[in-house]
Amino acid sequence: MKYRQILFRLIVAVFGLLFMMPMTGHAAAGQSVSEVLSQPQAYRIVNSAATIYNPRTKQTLSVGTDVNRISYVVKKSSAVSSRGVSRVSYVYLSDQKQGWIWSRYLKRAANATGPNLKNATAALSMNLATGQTLYAKNVNSPKLVASTAKLMTLYLVLTKVHSMKNGWNQVVTATQNKNLIKMSRDTEYGGFKFKTTHQYTVRDLVNAAVVQSSNNAAIALGEWVAGSNTKFVALMNQTAQDWHLTQTHFVSASGLENEDLKKFDLVLPGSSRDGANKLSASNLATIARKLLLRYPEIVDFSNQRTKKVDGQTLYNYNPLLEGAADYDNQLQVDGLKTGYTEKAGICYVGTAALHGNRIVTVILKDKNAFKDTDKLMKYTKTINVPIGAISLTKQFKMERNTNRQKESLLGELKLQSQFHIN
């Protein structure tokens, strides 16, 4: 057993040195072909007696109970000798368990069966870090999205907050708008009452827009950003255009359709009677991703089940949050935005940090949106590449031609060459 480990480590060291040579399509005797994969690939280690050699820590690790567990190959190497071709792969199981293993001990993992989301008009899951789509159903057709459209509103609000000193505590004067006051008092369309004798800060209204999904709060925030509702909706559409979101069109900061907005004289001038926000699931996921990447503090708002603002208790009706009826500790959902209108149906953009590797999900017009999100997240969890494997791939690509790696591998080869292998 010791002989085999020494032989394996020596061959790995030689592969490492030869890895620095230019890659060719075929290898002659004494040469190697090495490849850093563009994306980590899922494999299972099929032999519990196999070992993994980490050239950085110089440790040999036993596979043991990790047999049949999903691991991710990030680099492959093969060398030709008089005895034939030897192949090894660099696998990632965790930050602590990674390294070279004989390729014959690996079997490509079968693709997991996708969830049955027959009730969803559109559905998508995405890796936040990479933007890789992990599940897709009808994702490129514009749909009504209800209050999930507020994600663009929130992105633009947070952009202004971060562009100025003490942005969170700025007073929003649009709360004195008589139409918004009327909306705020409507139990169906409001969600957070504006009192004429009170002042409200940006933070107050972001809490109201995210937790309670207050429509009047979202519109008031838009007016704070751009000076008027008309200018803000134009900014929403311009931003979508700048991001090349060709399946997106906004008519409101709140997500309400014109049919509902006309009751409060808040219809966007020039828009049609049946005008509505329409986005594809793919475009909506992109907006959510940009929001989470640039302003991760948004989850500090979206993970709240209740929040007291100006003496009013705001309620978050997301049943997947911690403490709610359908919370799952394996997923640990902490956002992001619910939505509903009679025409749009139940819509939901979800997010969860699965082992530190955050995902985004989108479900549109689905009577079982939250249960289906749970299914979608659990499926995504089985195929979501760990952030450590993604980072390792990037690291290998960056290191490929650096003197630092060459020196490290030369030193390792010198260390291993003290063993005489016949």
Legacy VTK file of the C-alpha trace (Angstrom):
# vtk DataFile Version 3.0
C-alpha trace
ASCII
DATASET POLYDATA
POINTS 422 float
0.000 0.000 0.000
2.835 2.387 0.907
4.586 1.571 -2.388
1.422 2.434 -4.341
1.016 5.751 -2.528
4.638 6.729 -3.214
4.263 5.775 -6.871
1.048 7.770 -7.147
2.618 10.856 -5.568
5.642 10.657 -7.841
3.498 10.392 -10.960
1.364 13.300 -9.751
4.496 15.383 -9.266
5.666 14.577 -12.779
2.203 15.447 -14.132
2.343 18.704 -12.268
5.677 19.612 -13.844
4.585 18.588 -17.312
1.342 20.504 -16.815
3.362 23.673 -17.297
4.184 22.636 -20.869
1.960 23.844 -23.726
-1.120 21.714 -24.197
-1.262 19.586 -27.348
-3.916 17.364 -28.796
-1.840 14.186 -28.539
0.977 13.176 -26.238
4.110 11.323 -27.275
6.058 9.136 -24.859
7.281 11.180 -21.907
4.811 14.008 -22.542
1.531 14.966 -20.885
-1.732 16.537 -21.893
-3.372 18.690 -19.228
-6.629 20.579 -19.164
-8.266 22.988 -16.736
-12.002 22.531 -17.274
-14.108 25.557 -18.165
-16.658 24.459 -15.545
-16.218 21.896 -12.739
-17.774 18.546 -13.678
-19.636 16.301 -11.234
-18.223 12.821 -10.620
-18.567 10.110 -7.998
-15.572 8.349 -6.449
-16.409 4.649 -6.757
-13.611 3.047 -4.703
-13.516 3.622 -0.942
-9.891 2.435 -0.822
-8.762 5.161 -3.222
-6.590 8.014 -1.998
-6.434 11.701 -2.871
-3.092 13.469 -2.926
-3.076 17.228 -2.268
0.141 18.628 -3.783
-0.197 21.887 -1.871
-0.395 20.387 1.600
1.517 17.234 0.555
-1.097 15.138 2.348
-2.513 11.821 1.176
-6.179 11.546 2.132
-8.325 8.428 2.236
-11.631 8.519 0.358
-13.293 6.273 2.967
-16.862 7.311 3.701
-16.825 9.868 0.879
-17.207 7.027 -1.620
-20.135 7.703 -4.018
-20.337 11.282 -2.813
-20.456 13.953 -5.505
-17.037 15.471 -6.146
-16.068 18.016 -8.783
-13.254 17.521 -11.275
-11.564 20.821 -12.105
-8.450 19.611 -13.913
-7.384 16.499 -15.826
-3.951 15.256 -16.833
-2.612 12.274 -18.733
0.942 11.115 -19.413
2.351 8.626 -21.870
5.123 6.242 -20.870
6.458 2.952 -22.174
3.835 1.276 -19.989
0.930 3.133 -21.588
-1.222 6.131 -20.676
-1.757 7.164 -17.035
-4.621 9.509 -16.195
-5.294 11.497 -13.046
-7.911 14.102 -12.157
-7.904 16.926 -9.625
-11.091 16.598 -7.572
-12.780 18.936 -5.117
-14.921 17.586 -2.286
-14.376 20.458 0.140
-11.782 23.112 0.931
-10.124 20.548 3.210
-10.445 17.553 0.886
-9.167 18.062 -2.637
-6.326 16.859 -4.835
-5.253 14.316 -7.439
-6.867 10.905 -7.785
-6.545 8.138 -10.363
-9.194 8.840 -13.019
-10.226 5.165 -13.064
-11.726 5.665 -9.601
-14.151 8.269 -10.944
-17.525 7.843 -12.607
-19.405 10.731 -14.188
-22.420 11.582 -12.025
-25.773 11.052 -13.693
-27.891 14.143 -14.174
-30.447 14.525 -11.410
-34.077 14.369 -12.484
-35.599 17.826 -12.622
-38.643 18.668 -10.484
-42.181 18.403 -11.785
-43.322 22.033 -11.954
-46.419 21.537 -14.089
-48.289 24.409 -12.413
-45.587 27.010 -13.075
-45.951 29.117 -16.206
-42.204 29.747 -16.020
-39.442 28.611 -13.678
-35.693 29.085 -13.349
-32.854 28.486 -10.918
-29.452 30.136 -11.117
-26.084 30.064 -9.387
-25.606 33.586 -8.058
-21.803 33.620 -8.293
-21.521 32.372 -11.872
-24.887 33.323 -13.347
-25.187 29.754 -14.633
-28.779 28.629 -15.227
-29.333 25.306 -13.467
-33.002 24.762 -14.346
-35.153 26.438 -16.966
-38.772 26.219 -18.034
-40.207 28.755 -20.480
-37.712 31.380 -19.302
-37.521 33.653 -22.368
-41.143 34.696 -22.775
-42.315 37.956 -21.080
-44.906 37.362 -18.350
-46.776 39.393 -15.763
-44.653 39.415 -12.618
-46.684 41.400 -10.043
-44.649 42.738 -7.086
-41.470 40.886 -8.029
-40.970 43.887 -10.347
-40.085 45.797 -7.169
-36.627 44.199 -7.400
-35.666 46.724 -10.089
-37.118 49.517 -7.946
-35.037 48.342 -4.999
-31.875 48.125 -7.098
-32.246 51.749 -8.207
-33.144 52.910 -4.700
-30.084 51.246 -3.177
-27.919 52.694 -5.934
-28.962 56.198 -4.881
-28.625 55.338 -1.182
-25.016 54.289 -1.729
-24.251 57.339 -3.859
-24.836 59.831 -1.037
-23.969 60.396 2.580
-26.551 59.174 5.086
-28.765 57.950 2.254
-30.792 55.550 4.377
-32.000 58.377 6.610
-33.090 60.751 3.851
-36.707 61.880 4.241
-39.026 60.934 1.358
-41.430 63.812 0.716
-43.513 61.903 -1.850
-45.363 60.329 1.074
-47.417 63.549 1.125
-48.761 62.837 -2.379
-52.562 62.653 -2.049
-52.835 59.740 -4.494
-50.240 57.751 -2.578
-51.967 58.566 0.706
-55.218 57.269 -0.798
-53.488 54.078 -1.935
-51.830 53.626 1.449
-55.227 53.534 3.125
-56.555 50.881 0.770
-56.369 47.469 2.461
-55.949 45.626 -0.854
-53.395 47.817 -2.611
-51.647 49.731 0.147
-49.823 47.885 2.883
-48.317 50.776 4.826
-50.338 53.836 5.821
-48.902 57.271 5.095
-49.862 59.771 7.801
-49.825 63.403 6.738
-48.258 64.527 10.004
-45.399 62.000 9.834
-42.095 61.863 7.992
-40.680 58.654 6.547
-37.083 57.797 5.722
-35.772 55.717 2.849
-35.084 52.885 5.303
-38.696 53.016 6.541
-40.061 52.707 3.028
-37.633 49.987 1.919
-38.785 47.943 4.911
-42.397 48.558 3.896
-41.782 47.705 0.235
-39.836 44.518 0.964
-41.533 43.099 4.064
-45.152 44.137 3.509
-44.776 44.606 -0.280
-46.293 48.076 0.080
-47.107 49.513 -3.346
-47.361 53.121 -2.175
-43.964 52.802 -0.481
-42.385 51.536 -3.715
-43.859 54.354 -5.804
-42.779 56.973 -3.236
-39.242 55.577 -3.298
-39.225 55.830 -7.082
-40.202 59.496 -6.905
-37.383 60.049 -4.380
-34.888 58.534 -6.812
-35.945 60.277 -10.023
-38.145 63.224 -9.028
-41.394 61.841 -10.424
-43.107 58.538 -11.099
-42.879 59.072 -14.864
-39.137 59.727 -14.735
-38.561 56.750 -12.476
-40.364 54.265 -14.725
-38.327 55.650 -17.624
-35.190 54.995 -15.555
-36.336 51.424 -14.898
-36.740 50.798 -18.619
-33.463 52.521 -19.487
-31.623 50.390 -16.931
-33.180 47.244 -18.385
-32.048 48.377 -21.832
-28.519 49.069 -20.554
-28.422 45.523 -19.169
-29.647 44.132 -22.529
-32.833 42.776 -20.958
-34.824 42.601 -24.170
-37.754 40.722 -22.621
-38.550 43.428 -20.057
-40.978 46.353 -20.000
-42.072 48.390 -16.976
-45.106 50.622 -16.450
-44.934 50.872 -12.651
-42.481 50.894 -9.759
-44.823 48.778 -7.655
-45.681 45.895 -9.966
-49.363 46.829 -10.137
-51.040 46.763 -13.538
-52.702 49.870 -15.008
-56.118 48.386 -14.323
-55.355 48.727 -10.604
-53.294 51.923 -10.790
-56.122 53.877 -12.455
-58.118 53.666 -9.208
-55.529 55.986 -7.684
-54.795 58.125 -10.763
-51.277 56.677 -10.927
-51.274 55.285 -14.478
-48.109 56.094 -16.407
-48.951 58.751 -19.033
-48.923 57.299 -22.532
-49.284 53.683 -21.438
-52.201 51.530 -22.568
-55.302 50.765 -20.520
-54.159 47.186 -20.037
-50.503 48.110 -19.567
-48.497 45.988 -17.145
-44.966 45.112 -16.168
-43.826 42.158 -18.257
-40.545 40.310 -17.805
-39.209 36.924 -18.760
-38.101 34.654 -15.929
-34.562 34.927 -17.270
-34.576 38.735 -17.188
-36.153 38.784 -13.732
-33.462 36.426 -12.432
-30.782 38.722 -13.868
-32.235 41.693 -11.979
-32.355 39.676 -8.758
-28.758 38.560 -9.298
-27.510 42.102 -9.862
-29.338 43.272 -6.737
-27.916 40.496 -4.554
-24.371 40.807 -5.875
-24.121 44.585 -5.617
-26.269 45.081 -2.517
-26.211 41.849 -0.470
-27.687 43.746 2.491
-31.071 43.392 0.789
-31.457 40.000 2.521
-31.345 41.823 5.864
-34.701 43.250 4.795
-36.149 40.249 2.963
-35.449 37.726 5.746
-37.651 39.594 8.247
-41.000 37.989 9.003
-42.253 41.088 10.802
-40.989 44.632 11.229
-42.351 47.569 13.194
-42.131 50.927 11.409
-43.748 54.132 12.625
-45.932 52.166 15.031
-47.214 49.879 12.274
-46.384 46.175 12.178
-45.349 44.949 8.758
-45.915 41.277 7.896
-43.950 39.223 5.401
-46.146 36.562 3.800
-43.245 34.477 2.511
-43.918 31.033 4.081
-40.376 29.774 3.357
-38.619 32.127 5.789
-37.197 30.948 9.108
-39.988 30.613 11.654
-42.687 30.388 8.981
-44.827 27.332 8.265
-42.822 25.927 5.351
-39.287 26.816 6.453
-36.721 24.111 5.649
-33.474 24.173 7.609
-31.713 22.342 4.766
-32.407 25.272 2.452
-32.403 28.274 4.808
-34.333 30.580 2.487
-33.813 34.255 3.335
-35.679 36.071 0.567
-36.335 37.529 -1.828
-39.673 38.874 -3.129
-43.234 37.627 -3.321
-45.814 38.902 -5.783
-49.484 38.531 -6.594
-52.163 40.125 -8.711
-55.271 38.441 -10.054
-53.849 38.443 -13.580
-50.240 37.576 -12.729
-51.124 34.905 -10.189
-48.644 33.981 -7.464
-45.068 34.844 -8.396
-41.961 34.390 -6.312
-38.263 35.165 -6.611
-36.439 33.134 -3.976
-32.891 32.978 -2.715
-30.925 30.785 -0.335
-27.251 30.464 0.540
-26.704 26.731 0.101
-23.465 26.028 1.984
-22.334 29.558 1.197
-23.101 29.097 -2.508
-26.151 31.298 -3.057
-28.824 30.505 -5.617
-31.697 32.485 -7.122
-35.005 30.936 -8.173
-37.924 32.355 -10.147
-41.450 30.935 -10.274
-44.153 32.755 -12.261
-47.928 32.273 -12.148
-48.041 29.140 -10.045
-50.781 28.389 -7.526
-48.220 26.267 -5.659
-45.363 28.743 -6.082
-43.809 28.222 -2.655
-44.037 24.427 -2.613
-42.632 24.366 -6.123
-39.828 26.700 -5.062
-38.983 24.224 -2.306
-38.804 21.443 -4.924
-36.752 23.591 -7.275
-34.272 24.592 -4.583
-33.789 21.002 -3.418
-33.139 19.907 -6.983
-30.765 22.814 -7.535
-28.908 21.915 -4.363
-27.974 18.535 -5.870
-26.408 20.078 -8.985
-25.154 23.427 -7.699
-21.362 23.483 -8.004
-19.717 24.535 -4.703
-18.194 27.993 -4.757
-14.896 26.432 -3.655
-14.720 24.349 -6.839
-15.551 27.378 -8.957
-12.851 29.423 -7.235
-10.358 26.592 -7.647
-10.991 26.466 -11.393
-10.345 30.201 -11.672
-7.236 29.868 -9.539
-5.787 27.093 -11.708
-6.398 29.135 -14.845
-4.650 32.146 -13.332
-1.736 30.092 -12.022
-1.142 28.061 -15.131
1.860 30.001 -16.419
3.106 31.718 -13.275
6.642 31.259 -12.035
5.234 30.606 -8.569
3.521 27.414 -9.679
6.530 26.300 -11.710
8.800 26.728 -8.707
6.343 24.897 -6.443
6.086 21.942 -8.806
9.838 21.774 -9.375
10.360 21.687 -5.617
7.747 18.982 -5.247
9.337 16.878 -7.984
12.715 17.193 -6.272
11.168 16.097 -2.971
9.432 13.081 -4.507
12.416 11.986 -6.604
14.238 10.774 -3.489
12.040 7.645 -3.701
13.446 5.059 -6.063
10.660 3.376 -7.966
11.460 0.353 -10.143
LINES 1 423
422 0 1 2 3 4 5 6 7 8 9 10 11 12 13 14 15 16 17 18 19 20 21 22 23 24 25 26 27 28 29 30 31 32 33 34 35 36 37 38 39 40 41 42 43 44 45 46 47 48 49 50 51 52 53 54 55 56 57 58 59 60 61 62 63 64 65 66 67 68 69 70 71 72 73 74 75 76 77 78 79 80 81 82 83 84 85 86 87 88 89 90 91 92 93 94 95 96 97 98 99 100 101 102 103 104 105 106 107 108 109 110 111 112 113 114 115 116 117 118 119 120 121 122 123 124 125 126 127 128 129 130 131 132 133 134 135 136 137 138 139 140 141 142 143 144 145 146 147 148 149 150 151 152 153 154 155 156 157 158 159 160 161 162 163 164 165 166 167 168 169 170 171 172 173 174 175 176 177 178 179 180 181 182 183 184 185 186 187 188 189 190 191 192 193 194 195 196 197 198 199 200 201 202 203 204 205 206 207 208 209 210 211 212 213 214 215 216 217 218 219 220 221 222 223 224 225 226 227 228 229 230 231 232 233 234 235 236 237 238 239 240 241 242 243 244 245 246 247 248 249 250 251 252 253 254 255 256 257 258 259 260 261 262 263 264 265 266 267 268 269 270 271 272 273 274 275 276 277 278 279 280 281 282 283 284 285 286 287 288 289 290 291 292 293 294 295 296 297 298 299 300 301 302 303 304 305 306 307 308 309 310 311 312 313 314 315 316 317 318 319 320 321 322 323 324 325 326 327 328 329 330 331 332 333 334 335 336 337 338 339 340 341 342 343 344 345 346 347 348 349 350 351 352 353 354 355 356 357 358 359 360 361 362 363 364 365 366 367 368 369 370 371 372 373 374 375 376 377 378 379 380 381 382 383 384 385 386 387 388 389 390 391 392 393 394 395 396 397 398 399 400 401 402 403 404 405 406 407 408 409 410 411 412 413 414 415 416 417 418 419 420 421
